[in-house]
Amino acid sequence: MADLHDRFAAFFPIASEVAELHVVAGGDPGGDSEQAWITVRLIVWDVDGEQRTIRDIKEQQLRGGPVWLYEDEARVTEMLHAQQEVLGEVLADPRTPIDGLMPCDLLWLDVMKLKTARGREQFAKALRAKSRLGR
C-alpha cells in the first residue's frame, strides 16, 4: 500500500504539447512502510512545428503522507480526478514556467491531508489555490 503506483496509474500520464507528467514504478525509499510514496517523472519537450524533442527529464520520489490517508478508495479516486483536471490545465497554460519546475511542484499530494476535501470539486478548488501546482 505504501507504493501508490497502481492507484495513480489509471490517471497518468497527464500531458500537454510541451510537458508530460508520468507516474513510474518504484517508491518507498528506505522501506518506510508508514508513509505512502510515489515516483513521478516530468518530461519537458521542445516543440518545432510537428517535431518534438526531449529537452529535459526530471524524476522524483514524492512522499504522499501517512498510508492511512489512502485507505478511502472513493476519496483517493476523487482526488486523482481533480489532479488530472487541474494538472491538465496547468501544463497547457503557456504562462506555466515548465522549465523551472520539478515533479513535486506539479503533483501536490498534501491535498490528501485536507480534512474537508472529500469530492472532486473540493480537491480541485484546493489544487487551484495560487500557492500550489507550479504557481
C-alpha positions as CSV (number, residue, x, y, z in Angstrom):
1,M,0.0,0.0,0.0
2,A,2.9,2.4,0.6
3,D,3.6,2.4,-3.1
4,L,0.8,4.4,-4.8
5,H,1.8,3.5,-8.3
6,D,-1.1,1.2,-9.0
7,R,-3.7,3.6,-7.6
8,F,-2.3,6.5,-9.7
9,A,-1.5,4.7,-12.9
10,A,-5.0,4.9,-14.4
11,F,-4.9,8.8,-14.2
12,F,-1.4,9.3,-15.8
13,P,0.3,10.4,-17.9
14,I,-1.1,13.9,-17.8
15,A,0.2,15.8,-20.8
16,S,0.3,18.9,-22.9
17,E,2.2,19.8,-26.1
18,V,5.2,20.8,-24.0
19,A,5.2,18.6,-21.0
20,E,4.2,15.2,-19.6
21,L,3.9,14.0,-16.0
22,H,4.1,10.3,-15.5
23,V,3.8,8.0,-12.5
24,V,6.6,5.4,-12.7
25,A,7.1,2.1,-10.8
26,G,9.1,2.5,-7.7
27,G,8.7,4.2,-4.4
28,D,9.1,3.7,-0.7
29,P,12.7,4.8,-0.3
30,G,14.3,3.2,2.7
31,G,11.5,0.8,3.3
32,D,9.3,3.3,5.2
33,S,6.0,1.3,5.5
34,E,4.3,4.1,7.4
35,Q,4.5,6.6,4.6
36,A,3.0,6.4,1.1
37,W,5.4,7.1,-1.7
38,I,5.2,7.6,-5.4
39,T,7.8,8.2,-8.1
40,V,6.9,10.9,-10.7
41,R,8.7,11.8,-13.9
42,L,8.3,15.1,-15.7
43,I,9.3,15.2,-19.4
44,V,9.7,18.6,-21.0
45,W,9.6,18.9,-24.8
46,D,11.0,21.4,-27.3
47,V,8.4,21.8,-30.0
48,D,9.3,22.9,-33.5
49,G,6.2,22.6,-35.7
50,E,5.3,19.0,-35.9
51,Q,8.7,17.9,-34.4
52,R,9.1,17.3,-30.6
53,T,12.4,16.6,-29.0
54,I,13.0,15.9,-25.3
55,R,14.5,19.0,-23.6
56,D,14.6,17.6,-20.0
57,I,13.6,14.7,-17.9
58,K,13.2,15.1,-14.1
59,E,12.3,12.3,-11.8
60,Q,11.5,12.4,-8.1
61,Q,10.1,10.2,-5.3
62,L,7.4,12.1,-3.5
63,R,6.0,11.3,-0.1
64,G,2.3,11.2,-0.1
65,G,1.9,11.3,3.7
66,P,0.7,8.6,6.1
67,V,-0.6,5.4,4.4
68,W,-3.9,5.7,6.2
69,L,-4.7,8.8,4.1
70,Y,-5.1,6.5,1.1
71,E,-7.5,3.9,2.7
72,D,-10.7,5.6,1.5
73,E,-10.7,4.4,-2.2
74,A,-13.6,6.8,-3.2
75,R,-11.8,9.8,-1.7
76,V,-8.5,8.9,-3.4
77,T,-10.3,8.5,-6.7
78,E,-11.9,11.9,-6.4
79,M,-8.5,13.5,-5.6
80,L,-6.9,11.8,-8.6
81,H,-9.7,13.1,-10.9
82,A,-9.1,16.6,-9.5
83,Q,-5.3,16.2,-10.0
84,Q,-5.9,15.1,-13.6
85,E,-8.2,18.0,-14.3
86,V,-6.1,20.8,-12.7
87,L,-2.7,19.5,-13.8
88,G,-4.0,19.3,-17.4
89,E,-4.9,23.0,-17.1
90,V,-1.6,23.9,-15.6
91,L,0.5,22.0,-18.1
92,A,-1.5,23.5,-21.0
93,D,-1.2,27.1,-19.7
94,P,1.5,28.9,-21.7
95,R,2.2,31.0,-18.6
96,T,3.4,28.0,-16.6
97,P,7.2,28.1,-16.2
98,I,7.6,24.4,-17.1
99,D,11.4,24.7,-17.4
100,G,11.9,25.7,-13.8
101,L,9.5,23.1,-12.3
102,M,10.2,19.8,-10.6
103,P,7.6,17.0,-10.3
104,C,7.0,18.0,-6.7
105,D,5.9,21.4,-7.9
106,L,3.1,19.8,-10.1
107,L,1.8,16.9,-8.1
108,W,0.7,18.2,-4.7
109,L,-0.1,15.2,-2.5
110,D,-0.6,17.2,0.6
111,V,-4.1,17.8,-0.6
112,M,-5.0,14.5,0.9
113,K,-4.3,16.0,4.4
114,L,-7.2,18.4,4.0
115,K,-9.9,17.1,6.2
116,T,-12.8,19.0,4.5
117,A,-11.9,17.9,0.9
118,R,-14.0,14.9,0.0
119,G,-15.2,15.4,-3.6
120,R,-13.6,16.2,-6.9
121,E,-14.7,19.9,-6.8
122,Q,-13.3,20.4,-3.3
123,F,-10.0,18.9,-4.2
124,A,-9.8,20.9,-7.5
125,K,-10.5,24.1,-5.6
126,A,-7.7,23.3,-3.2
127,L,-5.3,22.4,-6.0
128,R,-6.1,25.7,-7.9
129,A,-5.1,27.8,-4.9
130,K,-2.5,30.3,-6.0
131,S,0.3,28.8,-3.9
132,R,0.0,25.3,-5.4
133,L,0.9,23.5,-8.6
134,G,3.7,25.5,-10.1
135,R,2.3,28.9,-9.2
